[in-house]
Amino acid sequence: MFDPLTLFSLETEAGIVVGINYGMLGNNLPPPIQVVALLKSRSITRLRLFFPNHDALQALKNSGIEVILGTLNQDLQMLGSDLSFAKNWVNTNVIPYSKTVRFRCISAGDEVIPGDLAAYVFPAMKNLKAALDAAEVAYNIPVSFLAANGSPLLVNVYPYFAFVNNQQQIPLSYALFESTKVVVRDGGLKYRNLFDAMTDAVYSALEKGHLPSGTPKRPGINRTEAYIFAIFNENLKPPGTEHNFGLFYPNMTEVYPIDFK
């Protein structure tokens, strides 16, 4: 599943980094101040918030954790059509924290391309840019000129869903990065894991797209930036699979081990 998210990059930095998504659809989750302490204890240095949550932003002050801050999908139309709304959004959700929270990106929407809200993404980005300019917030801006600015296009890639829906065709080891042999050949390209194949499908679709990772199709790009979904199992998500995407239970014990160092 590919769901492009266009975003404003407030800071760029070389390196290979894995961050995590902070979902909040649960009624038994720990308070943000405890979550930030957990992230720091596990050396997690990058975080994505799907929407502004002021308790979380307050907890992130002076934490050193870099943050992708999202906008609510229902705000996209107003962000794109009303500059004063965009300025108020920035003044409310960015400016109060801009000196103490390390904002890395502002993402305009979540899983809206393709879809009915896709037409509002670019106008929203332009107005957010203007609002950031007016507030004199330093940033690197990727809008329709993503490539010209060397800025990222954020894409949701879920190997799990591809595997679950095609278990007869996709080996489990290929989905779990465990295959020691080539599973898929595409001309001269060789794939040992599903993530690379799905990412390269986006490259092919965009032709000149830039995503920060090295894959068989783009071996010269050695900068990989990925955000694991998600911190916690969230009990208010749709029942079944989506209840169980977390790295941690709500009591902050591990579901399975992962090393972010």
N, C-alpha and C positions, 0 to 999 in steps of 0.2 A: 504494500500500500504506500503510495507516494502522495504526500500532502504538502506542497511547497508553502513555506511561510516566509514572506518577505520581511526584512528587518533592517533597523538602523544599527550600525555598529558604532558604539561609543568608544571602543578601544580595540586595537588589534595587537596581537602578540604572537610571536613564533612559538612553536612547541607542539607536542602531541599530548592532548589533554582529554580526560574523560570526566564529564560532569554528571549531574543527575536532575531529574524533573521533580518538582515539589508539588504534587497534587494534594488537594485538601477536601476531597469528597468523602469524608468520614466523620462520624460523630464521636469517635473514640480516639482521635489523634492527639499526640502530645502538643503542648503550646509551642509556638515558634522559637522561643528562647531556648527551649530544650532541644529542638530540632537543630538549630544552628550549632549548639554545643556538640551534638552528635556528629554533624558533618565535619566539624573541625577535628574531633577526635579520630575520625576515619580519613583524615587528609583529603577531604573532598573540597576542591577549591573553586568549582563552578556550579552554578545552580540556575535552573530555569523556573521562574514563576509564571504561571499561565495568565494571571491577572494581578493587578495591584492589590496587595493585602498589607495594610499598614502595620499590623502586628508583626508580620514577617519582615517587612522593610525596617521596622524599628529594631528588631532582633539582629538584623544583618549589619547594622551600623558598626564600623570599625572592626568587622570580622575578617576582612581580607578576602572574603569570598566574592567572586565575580558573578554578576547577575544578568541573565536575560529576563527582561520584564515584558510581559505580554499585555495586549489590550483585549478586552472582552469582545467577542464577535458582535454582540449587539450594539457595541459602540462604533463599529466601523463606518456605518453610513453617516453618522453625525461627525465623526472625525474627518471624513472625506468631504463633507458638504459645508461644514461650519468651522472656519478658522478659529473663532473665539472658543468653540468647544474644545478644539485641539490644544489651544493655549491653556485653557483651564485644566485639561487633563495633565499636561506637562507641569503646570504650576502646582497641581495637587499631588501628583504621584512621582515626580522626578526631582523637582527643585528642592523640596525639604530634605532630601536624602543625598543630593548630588555630591556633597563634600565628604560624606562619611560612608556611603555605599558605593562599591565599585561596579557601576552599571557597565556591562559589556555591550548589550544590545537592547533595543526596543523592538519587539516583534509585533507586526500589525496583523492580528488575527491568528486563529488556530484552526487548521484543517478546513480552510475556506476555498481553496483552489483545487479542483474545480468546484463550483457551487454558485448559489444565488448571490452570495456576498462577494464573490471574486472581483466584481466590477468596482467595489469600493476600496479595494486594497491600495491601489496606486494613488488615488486622491487622498486617502488617509495618510499615506507615507509623505506625500508632498506637504500636507498641512502639519504633520508632526515635525517635519524638517523645519518648516517656517516657525513653528512654535519653539523648537529648540534653538533656532537662530535668534529669535527675539529674546529668549532667556539667556543667551550667551553661554549655552552648554557646549563644551567641546565634544566633537564626535567625527567619525568618518561615516559618510552617508551612502548606503547602497539603495538606490531606488530602481528605476528602470535602467539606470546607469551602473548596475552592479559590477559588470566586468570592467568598465572604465575606471572604477574606483578600487578594483581589487578587493571587493567586499563580498561577504558570504551570502549564499542562498541557503536557508535552513530547510531541510527536508526530513519528514518523518518516515523512517524506514523500519518496518516491523517484520523481520524474518519469521517470527512465530506464526503470524497469521498466514503468511505464504505457505509455511510448512503444514499447518493444521488443515488448510483447505486443499492441499495436494500431497497427502502423505504417501500415496502410491508412487508418485513421481519424484519426490524430494527425500533423499536419505536424511535421517536425523543428524548424523555426524556433519553433514553439509550445512545444516541450519545452525549447529552449535559450535562452529569453528573448529571441529575436531577431525575433519577429514584430512588424511595424509596424502591422498591422491587427487588428481584432477577429476572433478565430477562433471563439469560443463565446459565445452569448447565452443567458442564463437569465433570462427575463422582462426586467427593466430592467438586469440586471447584464451587463457586458461584460468578456470575458477575452481578454487578449493573451498570457498565458503559462499553462502547465500547472500550475506550482507554486501560483499563486493559486487556480486552480480546485480543485485537490486540497485545499488548506487550507480553502477555504470549504465543501467537502463535509463536513469535520469540524465546522465551525461549525453547519452545518445538522443534522448528526446529533445534536449535543449540545444544540442549541437555544439554550442560554445559556452555551455554553463560552467560555472566554477563552484565546486564543492571542496571543502578542505579535507581531502583524504587521498591516500595513494592506493590505487586499484590497478588491476591488469590493464584497463583501458587508459589510465592516467598514472603510470608508474613514477613519473617525475615529481608528482605532488606528494611530499612526505609529511604534510601537516594534517593530522587527523584530529577532528574535534567532534566528540559525540556526547550526547546526553541520554543517560539510561532512564527508562521509564519503569518505575518511579521509586520514590523513597519508601512509601508505605503501602501495604495492602489497605484499600479504601472501601469501607463497607457500604457506602452509598452509591457506588458505581453499579452499573447493570450487573445482575447476578451471574455467577459463572466465572469465566476466564478473567474478566477485568477486575474481579475482587482480589486477584492473586498475582498482580504484577510487581508487588513491592519487594525491595531488598530487605526491608525490615517489617516486623510486626508492629502494631501500634504501641506496644510496650517497649519498643526500640531494641528488641533482640533480633538477631539476624535470621532471615528466612534461609539464606544461603550466603556463603562467604564470598567476598570480592575485595581485591586489593586495589585501592586508588593511588597508592604511592608510586 
